[in-house]
Amino acid sequence: MKTTLKTLKPRNPFVAASLRRMAGSHRSGTSAQRQSQQRALRHELQHLKHSP
């Protein structure tokens, strides 16, 4: 009796490359957005403090 093995589905060659370079959405994360908003607020408050 001969046994036959099922061939595995071929792997997607782009997955390994995308995981290595951290592929994903092209927008900044929530922490980066929060930090930039805090900087903008600090900048605006500085200008309000120094205006006559």
N, C-alpha and C positions, 0 to 999 in steps of 0.2 A: 504494500500500500504506500503510495507516494503522497506526501503532504505538500500542499502548495500554500505559500504565504501571500497574503494580499499586499500589493504594493501600496506604499504610503502616498498620500497626496503630496505633490511637490510643494516645497515651501516658497513663499513669496520672497524674492530676493531684495525687494525694497524695504521690507519690514526691519531687517537687521540694521540697514543703513539709517533708516529714520529713527530708530531707537537710539543709535549711537550719537546722532547729532541733535537729539531732543526735539524732533519735529513736532509741530503742533500749530496752534492758532498763532497768528501774527500780531496779536495785541498783547500789551503788557499785562502782567498779573495783577491781582487785586491789591497786593501789598505795595507794588510799585505805583499804582494809581493813587493809593492812599498817601504815600510819601510825597508824591508830586503835588497833591492837593494841600498837604500840610505846608510844604515849602511856599506854594503860591499864597496861602493865607498869611504866613509869617511875613512874606514880602509885602503884601498889601497892608498889613498892620504897621509895618515899619514906615511905609509911605504916609499913612494916615497920622502917625505919631509926629512926623517931621513937617507936616504941612501946616501953614498958619491958620 
